[in-house]
Amino acid sequence: MTEVAKYIHLKDLCSVNQGLQIPISKRFREPGENRFFYITVQFLKDGHLEKYYIENPPKSSICNPDDIIIVRTGSTGQILTGITGCFHNNFFKVNYDKNLVNGKYLYYCLTTKEKQREMKIRAGITTIPDLNHFMFLDMKIPFLPLKFQNGIVSVLDSINLKIELNKKINKQLEAVAKLIYDYWFVQFDFPISKAQAKAMGKPELEGKPYKNSGCKMVYSEALKREIPEGWEVKQVGDIVERTGTGLNPRNNFKLGEGENFYVTIKNIEQGRIVLDDKCDKISDTSLEIIDKRSNLKPGDILFTSIEPVGTTYLIKEKPINWNINESVFVITPNLEEVSSEYLYMFLSSDYMKAYTRNVAYGSIHKGIRHGTLKECKILVPQNEILIEFSQVLDPILDKLDVAQKENQKLSELRDWLLPMLMNGQVKVANNSSETKEYSMEQQRVSKAAENELSYDLQRLEIPKSKKGFAKQVLAGKIIKECKDSNDFTNIKLQKLMHLAEHLMEADLNLNYYNQAAGPFDNRFMHVFKPQMKQQKWFEKTGYRYRSLENEHKIDNYFDNYFTPKKRLFARLINLLGNASENQCEIISTLYAVWNDRIIKGEPVADDLLVNDFLNWSERKQKYNEHQLLKALDWMRENGIIPKGFGELIKHKKK
């Protein structure tokens, strides 16, 4: 492409129109006919969950996937495309002439560093930064004939496609890594080694899952659960060589000098470092100063110490152009105790997330101290198991690292190409066969990863004649996993049963009634104790369940009925197995009133759910609104979210 771009005003290519400020009283919390998702600046924030919908908005305030909308104030110049909805008056829509300009070409033009900087400067002319229509339309962009615009879009889209495919593959690889970790160290179904099988005098068990094969488990007082024989419980401080941090500027160095990156918590996403324009820059001298304190090296784990607490990254190579600030911990494992891969997965686990939530301090920004982190209990397996685990996990982590670095280079290439293509300084080649081949390979790998993960999505197929026994098995499995906790009562058992049946979408003759402590299946609770004794699984003695000779058979029965949902069940037990009776009552009852609203098609909002909970029974008055709102946040964070499965909670006739 030898065409030289000329610069023309945006007003010669497009017009703009403002969005609408919709009163809260006219916003809906649920989608419906002729309702459009309401796009506000809150929508731009990470982790934003609350959505509103507007009914029959004016056509001028509606945007479609091929439209471009731009933020006027706040995050001035931020550009959105590819979404459908009704936009707030903090945005304006760019109505471009499709006969003159490719919408994606215009989008790419406006996302260049040059245009982003210009929009912020133009918005800053007013007292309150505001990119008004005139200032925006007065800007100029490089203009080329439509066929050349299309070629530029094709090149940039192909790069972005590769980046997105890499992200998708990485997300799936991360899920696979977590699945492996959970199977080995949460469910204890790691494969039995040849040496272990031989030592047990059962060579036929080689390669079989440890716990499911009936291998010996011992009760850990520290963890309040059974663990494999020979494993130890220690504190994090016992298995690391050191914990350290980076350095804050203060009198040590200056920001904004040089080309190296100064990494803070905002630049660390789970499993990756984001080196982009949002990252502060530091000089070579500053980099050396920080490194004397942080001493980053391969095998170290980075751990964010303030909100969001506990985001982690495993260092695979010595960093050469970045280092960390004081809010990022660096943790060096003692390799005689644990491997880097095991410690990284432990620090990234659901258990650690729950621990940090419970111990984090601070009224505004929650955080964790080195000493508190070191006090966290960690299960330490035998060395041969750690070696085998690292051999399995290391290739997955390597693939993640390679894809992340490739994305970093692709992003840099895209950002370099963008202005060069716009100005006609780089020409577009016609041969895209290599790109197509690469894309097909990426999609093939992506599909393979999806197939690996489809295991969790399978539905349970339990014959009607077997549902009664399957329900006994589920109760037996819960008792087996939780019976040794200090607060395992009939109420807690029933609440865990209610949550397990609904989260696993297991229709086991659902028969839950509204009773004082929450959802209660009275019919089942009256018969299950004799059934447990008849099966020789457990016997209730006082407030405890005593194991009987056939307890070991429960796991095999459980696998027969619930294998597709084992991971969901393990997650539930991991979250609530050691929770108090009151905590389980709160979560189960909130789940029930939330699920009922979904089934009935009623609005779902926190204040409505709290009200439903408090009106459940007089017993609920012992809980306060703050507890319930906190519980709802916890449920969302941990995926305990109803989908409208099952039936409405029943009420006894008065």
C-alpha positions in Angstrom: 0.0 0.0 0.0 1.6 3.2 -1.2 -1.4 5.5 -0.6 -0.4 8.5 1.6 -3.0 9.5 4.2 -4.4 12.9 4.4 -5.8 14.4 7.6 -9.4 15.5 7.7 -11.8 16.7 10.5 -14.0 14.2 12.2 -17.0 16.6 11.5 -16.5 15.7 7.8 -17.0 12.0 8.5 -19.5 11.8 11.3 -21.9 13.5 13.7 -22.4 12.7 17.4 -25.4 12.5 19.8 -25.6 12.5 23.6 -27.0 9.6 25.7 -29.7 9.9 28.3 -29.8 10.4 32.1 -32.5 8.0 33.2 -34.0 8.4 36.7 -33.4 5.5 39.0 -37.2 5.1 39.4 -37.4 4.3 35.6 -34.6 1.7 35.6 -35.3 -2.0 35.8 -33.2 -4.7 37.4 -34.3 -7.5 35.1 -34.2 -7.8 31.3 -37.5 -8.0 29.5 -39.3 -7.2 26.2 -38.2 -3.8 24.7 -35.7 -3.3 27.5 -32.1 -2.4 26.8 -29.0 -2.8 29.0 -28.2 0.6 30.5 -24.5 1.5 29.8 -23.1 3.8 32.5 -19.6 4.6 33.6 -20.1 2.0 36.4 -20.2 -0.6 33.6 -16.5 0.3 32.9 -15.3 -0.7 36.3 -13.7 -4.1 36.9 -15.9 -6.6 38.7 -19.0 -4.5 38.2 -22.0 -6.8 38.6 -25.1 -4.6 39.0 -27.1 -4.2 35.8 -30.0 -1.9 35.0 -32.3 -2.0 32.0 -34.3 0.8 30.3 -37.7 0.2 28.7 -38.4 1.7 25.2 -35.6 4.3 25.2 -35.4 6.8 22.3 -33.6 5.3 19.2 -30.9 8.0 19.4 -29.8 6.6 22.7 -29.5 3.0 21.5 -26.1 1.6 20.4 -25.6 -1.6 18.4 -22.4 -3.8 18.1 -21.0 -1.8 15.1 -21.5 1.6 16.8 -18.9 3.5 18.7 -19.6 5.3 22.0 -17.1 7.6 23.8 -16.9 8.7 27.5 -17.1 12.4 27.9 -16.1 12.8 31.6 -14.4 10.7 34.1 -12.6 8.1 32.0 -12.5 10.7 29.2 -11.8 9.3 25.8 -12.4 5.7 26.7 -14.0 4.0 23.7 -16.5 1.2 23.6 -17.7 -0.8 20.6 -19.2 -4.3 20.1 -22.0 -3.8 22.7 -25.8 -3.4 22.6 -27.7 -1.1 24.9 -29.0 2.3 25.9 -26.1 4.7 26.9 -26.0 7.3 29.7 -25.5 11.0 29.0 -21.9 10.6 30.1 -21.3 9.1 26.7 -21.9 10.2 23.1 -22.3 8.0 20.0 -20.3 8.6 16.9 -22.6 8.4 13.8 -20.2 7.9 11.0 -20.8 7.8 7.3 -20.4 4.1 6.3 -19.8 5.1 2.7 -16.7 7.0 3.7 -15.2 5.2 6.7 -15.0 1.6 8.1 -16.2 1.7 11.7 -13.4 -0.4 12.9 -10.9 1.8 11.1 -12.3 4.8 13.0 -12.2 2.9 16.2 -8.6 2.0 15.8 -7.7 5.6 14.8 -9.3 6.9 18.0 -7.5 4.3 20.2 -4.0 5.5 19.2 -1.9 7.0 21.9 -1.9 10.3 19.9 -5.7 10.6 19.7 -6.2 9.4 23.3 -3.8 12.1 24.5 -5.4 14.7 22.3 -8.9 13.9 23.7 -7.7 14.3 27.3 -6.0 17.6 26.4 -9.2 19.0 24.7 -11.4 17.8 27.6 -9.0 19.6 30.1 -9.8 23.0 28.6 -12.9 23.2 30.8 -12.8 23.5 34.7 -14.3 20.0 34.9 -12.7 17.8 32.2 -15.4 17.3 29.6 -14.9 16.2 26.0 -17.7 18.2 24.4 -19.0 17.5 20.9 -17.4 20.5 19.2 -13.9 19.7 20.6 -14.3 16.1 19.5 -15.5 16.8 16.0 -12.7 19.4 15.5 -10.1 16.6 15.8 -8.4 15.3 12.7 -7.7 11.7 11.7 -5.6 10.2 8.9 -8.0 9.5 6.0 -7.5 6.8 3.3 -9.8 5.3 0.6 -12.2 2.7 2.0 -10.3 -0.3 0.4 -7.1 0.7 2.3 -9.1 1.2 5.5 -10.4 -2.4 5.1 -6.9 -3.7 4.6 -5.7 -2.0 7.8 -8.6 -3.3 9.8 -7.9 -6.8 8.5 -4.3 -6.7 9.8 -5.2 -5.2 13.2 -8.2 -7.6 13.6 -5.9 -10.6 12.9 -3.5 -9.5 15.6 -6.3 -8.9 18.1 -7.9 -12.3 17.2 -4.6 -14.0 18.0 -4.4 -12.1 21.3 -8.0 -13.1 22.2 -7.4 -16.7 21.3 -4.3 -16.8 23.5 -6.3 -15.3 26.3 -9.0 -17.9 25.9 -6.6 -20.8 25.8 -4.8 -19.4 28.9 -8.0 -19.2 30.7 -8.8 -22.8 30.0 -5.2 -23.9 30.8 -5.6 -22.1 34.2 -8.8 -24.0 34.8 -7.1 -27.3 33.9 -4.3 -26.5 36.3 -6.7 -25.7 39.1 -8.7 -28.9 38.4 -5.5 -30.9 38.7 -4.5 -29.2 41.9 -8.0 -29.7 43.4 -8.0 -33.4 42.5 -4.6 -34.0 44.0 -4.7 -31.8 47.1 -8.3 -31.1 47.9 -10.0 -34.3 47.0 -6.7 -36.3 47.6 -7.2 -38.3 44.4 -3.6 -38.0 43.2 -2.4 -41.1 41.2 -0.7 -43.7 43.4 2.9 -44.1 42.4 4.6 -47.5 41.7 6.6 -47.2 44.9 3.5 -46.3 47.0 1.6 -49.3 45.5 4.5 -51.6 46.2 4.9 -50.3 49.8 1.2 -51.0 50.4 1.6 -54.5 49.0 -1.0 -53.7 46.3 0.9 -53.2 43.0 -2.4 -53.3 41.1 -3.2 -49.8 42.6 -0.4 -48.1 40.6 -1.9 -45.0 38.8 -5.2 -45.3 40.7 -6.7 -42.3 42.6 -5.5 -42.4 46.2 -8.6 -41.7 48.3 -11.1 -43.3 46.0 -9.0 -46.5 46.1 -9.5 -46.7 49.9 -6.0 -45.8 50.8 -5.3 -44.8 54.4 -6.4 -41.4 55.6 -5.7 -39.9 59.1 -7.5 -37.2 60.9 -5.7 -33.8 61.2 -6.6 -31.9 64.3 -5.1 -28.7 62.7 -7.2 -28.8 59.6 -10.2 -30.6 61.2 -10.4 -33.1 58.3 -8.8 -36.3 57.1 -5.6 -36.2 55.1 -3.4 -38.8 53.4 -1.2 -40.8 55.8 2.3 -39.4 55.9 1.4 -35.8 55.0 2.2 -33.0 57.4 0.4 -29.8 58.3 2.8 -26.8 58.7 2.6 -23.0 58.5 3.6 -21.1 55.3 6.5 -19.5 57.3 7.9 -23.0 57.9 8.2 -23.9 54.2 9.5 -20.6 52.6 13.1 -19.3 52.6 11.9 -15.7 52.7 9.1 -13.2 52.1 10.1 -9.7 50.8 8.8 -6.8 48.9 9.8 -4.2 46.3 10.4 -0.6 47.0 8.4 2.6 46.9 9.9 5.8 45.4 9.9 8.2 48.4 13.6 9.3 48.6 14.8 6.2 46.8 14.2 7.0 43.1 11.9 8.9 40.7 9.0 7.6 38.6 8.6 8.6 35.0 12.2 8.2 34.0 13.5 5.5 31.7 11.8 2.6 29.8 11.6 0.0 32.5 8.2 -0.9 34.1 7.3 -0.3 37.8 4.8 -3.1 38.6 2.2 -2.4 41.3 -0.9 -4.4 42.2 -2.9 -2.9 39.3 -0.4 -4.4 36.9 -0.7 -8.0 38.2 -3.6 -10.1 37.0 -3.9 -13.7 38.1 -1.0 -15.6 36.5 0.4 -12.7 34.5 2.1 -9.3 34.6 0.6 -6.6 32.4 3.3 -4.3 31.1 1.4 -1.5 29.3 0.9 2.3 29.2 -0.8 2.1 32.6 2.5 1.0 34.2 4.8 3.7 35.6 8.3 3.8 34.1 11.6 3.8 35.9 15.2 4.2 34.9 18.0 1.5 34.8 19.4 2.9 38.0 16.1 2.8 39.7 15.6 -0.8 38.5 18.9 -1.8 40.2 18.0 0.0 43.4 14.7 -1.9 43.6 16.3 -5.3 42.7 18.7 -5.0 45.7 15.6 -5.2 47.9 13.2 -7.5 45.9 15.9 -9.9 44.5 13.4 -11.5 42.1 14.5 -14.8 40.6 12.9 -17.8 38.8 10.7 -19.9 41.1 9.6 -16.9 43.2 5.9 -16.1 43.6 4.5 -12.6 43.6 1.5 -12.1 45.9 -0.5 -8.8 46.1 -0.8 -7.7 49.7 -3.6 -5.2 49.4 -6.9 -5.3 47.6 -7.3 -7.3 45.6 -5.4 -9.4 48.1 -3.8 -12.7 46.9 -3.4 -12.2 43.2 -0.4 -14.3 42.2 2.3 -14.7 39.6 5.0 -17.4 39.3 8.2 -16.0 38.0 9.7 -18.3 35.3 12.6 -16.1 34.2 14.7 -13.4 35.9 12.9 -10.0 35.0 15.1 -7.7 33.0 12.9 -4.7 32.4 10.5 -4.6 35.4 10.4 -4.8 39.2 7.8 -4.4 41.9 6.6 -1.9 44.5 6.2 -2.4 48.3 2.6 -3.6 48.0 3.7 -6.8 46.2 5.2 -9.6 48.3 7.8 -11.8 46.8 7.8 -15.4 48.3 10.7 -17.8 47.8 9.9 -21.4 48.6 12.2 -23.7 50.5 12.7 -26.3 47.9 13.5 -28.9 50.5 10.0 -28.6 51.7 7.8 -27.7 48.7 8.1 -27.0 45.0 7.5 -23.6 43.4 4.6 -25.1 41.4 2.9 -26.5 44.5 3.3 -23.3 46.5 2.1 -21.2 43.6 -1.1 -23.2 43.3 -1.6 -23.2 47.0 -1.3 -19.4 47.2 -3.7 -19.2 44.3 -6.3 -21.6 45.8 -9.8 -21.1 47.1 -8.5 -22.0 50.5 -6.0 -19.1 50.5 -8.6 -16.7 49.1 -10.9 -17.6 52.0 -8.0 -17.2 54.5 -7.0 -13.8 53.2 -10.6 -12.6 53.3 -10.9 -13.6 57.0 -7.6 -12.0 58.1 -7.3 -8.9 55.9 -7.2 -5.7 57.8 -7.9 -2.0 57.0 -11.1 0.1 56.9 -10.6 1.5 53.4 -8.1 -0.8 51.6 -7.9 -4.3 53.0 -4.5 -5.8 53.3 -2.4 -8.6 54.8 0.9 -8.5 56.6 3.9 -10.8 56.2 3.4 -12.4 59.6 -0.3 -13.2 59.0 0.5 -14.8 55.7 3.2 -16.9 57.3 0.7 -18.2 59.9 -1.5 -19.7 57.3 -1.7 -23.5 57.6 -0.5 -25.5 54.6 -0.6 -29.2 53.9 2.8 -30.6 52.9 2.7 -33.8 50.9 5.5 -36.3 50.6 8.4 -35.2 48.4 7.8 -37.8 45.6 4.2 -36.6 45.2 5.4 -33.0 44.9 7.9 -34.0 42.2 5.3 -35.8 40.2 2.9 -32.9 40.6 5.5 -30.4 39.3 6.2 -32.7 36.4 2.5 -32.7 35.5 1.9 -29.0 36.1 5.1 -27.4 34.8 4.3 -28.0 31.1 0.9 -26.3 31.6 2.5 -23.3 33.3 5.2 -23.1 30.6 2.5 -22.9 27.9 0.8 -20.2 29.9 4.0 -18.2 30.2 4.8 -18.6 26.4 1.3 -17.4 25.4 1.5 -14.4 27.8 4.8 -13.3 26.4 3.5 -13.8 22.9 0.5 -11.6 23.7 2.9 -9.0 25.1 4.8 -8.9 21.9 1.7 -8.9 19.8 0.3 -6.0 21.8 3.6 -4.1 21.2 3.5 -4.9 17.5 -0.1 -3.7 17.2 0.6 -0.5 19.0 3.6 0.1 16.8 1.8 -0.8 13.6 -1.3 1.3 14.4 0.1 4.8 13.7 2.4 3.5 10.9 -0.6 1.9 9.0 -2.7 5.0 9.6 -0.1 7.2 8.0 0.6 4.9 5.1 4.2 4.2 6.3 3.6 0.4 6.4 1.8 -1.4 3.6 -0.6 -4.3 3.9 0.4 -7.6 2.3 -2.3 -9.5 0.6 -1.1 -13.1 1.5 -2.9 -14.0 4.7 -2.5 -17.8 4.5 0.0 -17.9 7.4 -2.4 -16.0 9.5 -5.3 -18.3 8.6 -3.2 -21.4 9.4 -2.1 -19.9 12.7 -5.7 -19.0 13.6 -7.0 -22.5 12.8 -4.3 -24.1 15.0 -5.2 -21.8 17.8 -8.9 -22.7 17.5 -8.0 -26.4 17.4 -6.0 -26.1 20.7 -8.8 -24.0 22.2 -11.4 -26.6 21.2 -9.3 -29.4 22.8 -9.1 -27.4 26.1 -12.9 -26.8 26.0 -13.4 -30.5 25.7 -11.3 -31.1 28.8 -13.4 -28.7 30.7 -16.8 -29.9 29.5 -16.6 -32.6 32.2 -18.0 -30.1 34.8 -21.0 -29.1 32.5 -22.5 -32.6 32.1 -25.9 -33.1 33.6 -26.7 -35.9 36.1 -28.7 -38.7 34.7 -30.1 -40.6 37.7 -33.0 -43.0 37.1 -36.1 -42.2 39.0 -36.0 -45.6 40.8 -32.5 -44.8 42.1 -33.1 -41.2 43.3 -33.9 -42.2 46.9 -30.7 -44.2 47.3 -28.7 -41.5 45.5 -30.0 -39.0 48.1 -28.8 -41.3 50.9 -25.4 -41.4 49.2 -25.2 -37.6 49.0 -26.1 -37.3 52.7 -23.5 -40.0 53.5 -20.8 -38.3 51.6 -21.5 -35.0 53.4 -21.4 -36.7 56.7 -18.1 -38.5 55.8 -16.5 -35.2 54.8 -17.8 -33.1 57.7 -18.6 -35.3 60.7 -15.4 -34.5 62.5 -15.9 -30.7 62.4 -16.9 -29.2 65.8 -20.2 -27.7 64.5 -21.7 -30.5 62.5 -25.4 -30.5 63.5 -28.5 -31.8 61.8 -29.3 -28.2 60.7 -25.9 -27.9 59.1 -26.3 -31.2 57.4 -29.7 -30.3 56.0 -28.4 -26.9 54.7 -25.5 -28.5 53.0 -27.9 -31.1 51.4 -30.1 -28.3 50.1 -27.2 -26.4 48.6 -25.5 -29.5 47.2 -28.7 -30.7 45.4 -29.3 -27.3 43.9 -25.7 -26.4 42.9 -25.2 -29.8 41.4 -28.7 -29.6 39.8 -29.5 -33.0 41.3 -33.3 -33.6 41.3 -33.4 -36.2 44.1 -37.1 -36.0 44.9 -36.8 -32.4 46.0 -39.2 -31.7 48.9 -38.0 -28.6 50.8 -40.3 -26.8 53.2 -40.0 -23.4 54.9 -39.0 -24.2 58.4 -37.5 -21.9 61.1 -33.8 -22.6 60.4 -34.2 -22.6 56.6 -35.1 -25.1 53.8 -35.9 -28.4 55.4 -36.7 -31.8 53.9 -38.7 -33.2 56.8 -39.5 -36.5 55.1 -35.9 -37.4 54.3 -34.6 -36.3 57.7 -36.9 -38.7 59.4 -35.7 -41.7 57.5 -32.1 -41.1 56.7 -30.6 -42.0 60.1 -32.0 -45.6 60.1 -30.9 -45.9 56.5 -27.3 -44.9 57.4 -27.3 -47.5 60.1 -28.9 -50.2 57.8 -26.2 -49.6 55.2 -23.6 -49.8 57.9 -22.2 -46.4 57.0 -22.8 -44.4 60.2 -24.5 -44.5 63.6 -25.7 -41.4 65.4 -24.4 -41.4 69.0 -25.4 -38.2 70.8 -24.3 -35.3 68.6 -21.7 -37.3 66.7 -21.7 -39.7 63.8 -19.7 -42.9 64.4 -18.2 -44.6 61.4 -19.3 -48.2 60.7 -17.7 -50.9 58.6 -19.1 -50.0 55.2 -18.3 -46.3 55.3 -15.6 -46.8 52.7 -18.2 -47.8 50.1 -19.8 -44.3 50.1 -17.1 -42.9 47.8 -17.7 -45.6 45.1 -21.5 -45.0 45.2 -20.9 -41.3 45.1 -18.8 -41.7 41.9 -21.4 -43.8 40.3 -24.1 -41.1 40.7 -22.3 -37.8 40.9 -19.0 -38.0 39.0 -19.8 -35.1 36.6 -20.4 -32.8 39.6 -17.6 -34.0 41.9 -15.7 -30.7 41.5 -18.8 -28.7 42.4 -19.4 -30.8 45.4 -15.7 -30.6 46.5 -15.9 -26.8 46.2 -19.0 -26.6 48.3 -17.4 -28.7 51.1 -14.2 -26.7 50.8 -16.2 -23.5 51.3 -18.7 -24.6 54.0 -17.4 -27.9 55.4 -15.9 -26.1 58.4 -18.4 -23.2 58.5 -20.7 -22.8 61.5 -24.3 -23.8 61.7 -25.4 -20.2 61.5 -23.2 -19.5 58.4 -24.7 -22.5 56.6 -28.2 -21.4 57.7 -27.7 -17.9 56.3 -26.3 -19.1 52.9 -28.9 -21.8 52.4 -31.8 -19.5 53.2 -30.5 -16.6 51.1 -30.0 -19.2 48.2 -33.6 -20.4 48.7 -35.3 -16.9 48.6 -33.1 -15.9 45.7 -33.9 -19.1 43.7 -37.6 -18.7 44.5 -37.6 -15.2 42.9 -35.9 -16.5 39.8 -38.5 -19.3 39.4 -41.4 -16.9 39.9 -39.8 -14.3 37.5 -39.7 -11.7 40.2 -37.0 -8.9 40.5 -33.8 -9.9 42.3 -32.1 -7.2 44.4 -30.1 -7.3 47.6 -32.7 -5.3 49.6 -35.5 -7.6 48.4 -33.5 -10.8 49.3 -32.7 -9.4 52.7 -36.4 -8.6 53.3 -37.4 -12.1 52.2 -34.8 -13.6 54.5 -35.9 -11.7 57.5 -39.6 -12.5 56.8 -38.8 -16.3 56.5 -39.4 -16.9 60.3 -39.1 -15.3 63.7 -35.7 -17.1 64.2 -34.2 -15.0 61.4 -34.5 -11.8 63.4 -31.3 -12.7 65.2 -29.4 -11.8 62.0 -28.8 -8.3 60.9 -28.8 -6.6 57.4 -25.0 -6.1 57.4 -24.5 -9.9 57.9 -26.8 -10.7 55.1 -25.4 -8.2 52.6 -21.9 -9.5 53.4 -23.1 -13.1 52.8 -24.6 -12.1 49.5 -21.3 -10.6 48.4 -19.5 -13.8 49.6 -22.0 -16.0 47.6 -21.3 -14.0 44.4 -17.5 -14.1 44.9 -17.6 -17.9 45.3 -20.1 -18.7 42.6 -23.0 -19.8 45.0 -25.5 -18.3 42.7 -29.0 -19.7 42.0 -30.2 -20.4 38.4 -33.8 -21.1 39.1 -33.3 -24.9 39.4 -35.9 -27.1 41.2 -39.1 -26.2 42.8 -40.4 -23.4 45.0 -40.0 -23.8 48.7 -43.2 -25.3 50.1 -45.2 -23.9 53.0 -47.1 -26.0 55.5 -50.9 -25.4 55.4 -52.1 -23.5 58.5 
